[in-house]
Amino acid sequence: MPKKVLKKRPNSGRPNSRKRLKKIGKKSVQRAVRTPAVRRVIEWPQAQAASLIRKGRQRGFLTETELLYALPDLEEYTEQYAHLLDEFERQGVSVVETGTSILEPAKPDFLKVSHAKKHLPHDERHFDLGDISNDSIQMYLREIGKVPLLTAEEEVSLAKRKEANDKEASKRLVEANLRLVVSIAKKFTGRSLSLLDLIQEGNIGLFRAVEKFDYRKGYKFSTYATWWIRQAITRALADQSRTIRIPVHMVETINKFQQIERQLIQDLGREPLPEEIAAEMGEPIDKIRQIIKISQDTVSLETSVGEDDEDSTLGDFIEDVKTVTPDKVAGMQLLRDHVQEIIGGLTPREQKILEMRFGLHDGVAHTLEEVGQEFGVTRERIRQIESKALEKIKQHQHMRKLKDY
């Protein structure tokens, strides 16, 4: 019986994107990300990447927002992300900007308003301090809004000039993408850093992106710079958002802990126990308790306590353990009096030796060698005198008074 010959399927000219991503993923799964502060394992999300390719092939494009939403930890696998961009190019999928405007509705210029109010009577010159902060942001947004965006050809041209150490080209790349920094920074507001601080940190990441950008890869500079900006902002939030700095790896652990805690609250309908969170995270219970302790926010001692009495603060109710209470002061004075009464029956030499050995005079205990040098005798002789003096004290008739202490 003749064998059935299978016809080969004609090659469409497009490589199978899932196979490519799977191949890329095998190389990158459990690849250690090495940074000075952290060493941890990151898994490349193959399913999300394949879903992005399918969506892009259907529409012909993807937005940067869709990329950031599907790949939230973009900065942790830059090499795989570069392969993904190459795959987009092969599949004819373009990555476009979100197109949202970063400029908020215009507000009155604080400088113009203040100049106009100079002509008013002194008692009518009222300024809103909040306008000062908002005005600085508006001035910055207006300035960067005047810089025209770059085309793909201009980006390549500036990148080539930048490689030739053209400082003006690097400056032009930075200025043309300052609006991108603002659009990303606005997504991180409400996390203990002001918008201006977030923009400054994002600008640092933008400078780094300009240094590292390789136009030969073929993707847009804004797509490449996005994760550098996000990394700079997230690192700044981890370093500066708390009064007491927490290491970056611990911040990531706390974020994972809080995410699992919220999920368990939804599933259980109540606050989860530390043991339940430990089982879900696969961590020992001692580490979970440590995470809970570290994740607590600092509280000011000037925080008001109570509703009726607004003058009371939290610091008024915290015990100062370093301050000696009056009863302890009285007890220590009685102890000194009883000790002096007991050692008063010794010879002056024995009293001096005991005072130096036990710090009865100045609170500093001296060694046998130091006491021997003071009296000009050997340390063995000092030990003998000390033992003899202690035997006399044990036989003292008022020795029982010291038992109360």
Residue, then its C-alpha position, 0 to 999 in steps of 0.5 A: m500500500p503506497k504511503k500517504v505523502l503529506k504536502k508541506r504547507p507553503n511558508s507564509g513568509r512570517p515566522n510563527s510568533r508564538k514559537r519565537l516567543k516560546k524560544i525567547g522565553k526558554k532563554s529568559v525564564q529564571r534569568a537572574v536580574r543583577t543590580p547592585a541592590v537586588r538579585r532576584v529571578i524574573e520570568w518573561p510573561q510569554a502569554q501576555a506577549a503572545s496576546l499583544i502580538r495577536k492584538g497587534r496583527q488584528r489592528g496593525f498597531l499597539t499603544e504604549t499604554e497597552l504595552l505598559y498595562a500588559l507588561p508592568d515590570l517592563e524594566e526587569y526584562t529589557e533584552q526580551y522586550a527588545h526581541l518583542l519589538d523586533e517581532f512587532e516589526r516583523q509582523g508589521v505591528s507599529v507601536v504608537e503613542t497614547g496621544t493623550s494631552i498632558l496639558e491641563p486646563a490653563k489657569p491664571d498666571f500667578l505672576k500676572v495676577s500678583h502684578a495686577k494686585k500691586h495696584l490694589p489696597h494693601d488689605e485686598r492683596h490676598f494670594d492663594l499659596g496653592d497657586i504658587s505651586n500649581d503655577s510652577i508646574q503650569m510654567y514648566l508644562r508651557e515651556i516644554g510644550k513649545v518644543p516640537l516632537l521629533t519624527a523617526e528620521e530626526e530621531v535616527s539623525l540625532a542618535k547618530r550625532k549623539e554617538a559622535n559626542d554631539k552634546e547639542a543632539s543629546k540635548r535635543l533628544v531630551e527636550a523633545n521627550l520631556r512631555l513623555v516624562v510628565s505623562i508617565a510621572k502623572k500616573f505615579t501621583g499620590r504616592s508620597l512624592s509631589l508631581l514636580d519631584l516625580i518629573q525630576e526623577g523621570n528626567i534622570g531616567l530620560f538622560r539615561a535613556v539618551e545615553k543607552f539608546d541604539y537607533r539600529k534596533g529600529y524602534k522609536f526612542s519614546t518606546y525605549a525611554t519609557w521603561w528607563i523613566r518608569q524605573a527611575i520613578t519607581r526607584a525614587l519612590a522606594d528610596q524617598s517616599r518613607t521617613i526611614r528608607i526601606p531597601v528596594h527588594m523589601v519594597e517589592t516584597i511588601n508590594k507582593f504582600q499587600q497584593i496577596e492580602r487584598q486578594l485574600i480579603q476579597d476571597l475570604g470576606r475578612e482580614p486574613l491571618p498571618e498564617e494564611i498569608a504565609a501559606e499563600m506567599g510560600e514564606p515562613i510565618d516569621k518573615i511575614r511578621q517581619i514584613i508586617k512590622i517593616s511595612q508600618d508607616t511612621v507616625s508623628l509624635e505631634t499627632s492629635v489624640g482624641e476629639d474633644d481635647e485637641d491639645s493632646t498629642l501622641g507624644d504626651f502618652i508615650e513613656d520616656v524610658k530613659t528618664v528616671t522616675p522619682d521613686k527610682v531616684a529615691g531608691m538609689q539614694l537610699l541604696r548609696d546611704h546603706v552601702q556607705e554605712i556598711i563600708g564605713g567600718l572598713t579601713p580607708r584603703e579597703q574602702k578605696i579599693l572597693e569603690m574603684r573595683f565596683g564603681l561606687h564613686d564615679g560609676v566606672a568599674h576598674t580592673l585589678e591591674e588599674v587599681g594595682q597601679e593606683f596603689g603601687v602593688t600587684r594585681e594579686r595583692i589587690r585581689q587579696i585585699e578585695s576578698k578580705a574586705l568582702e568577707k568583712i561586709k558579709q559579717h556586718q550587722h546591717m547587711r540585711k538592709l541590702k537584700d531589699y534592693 
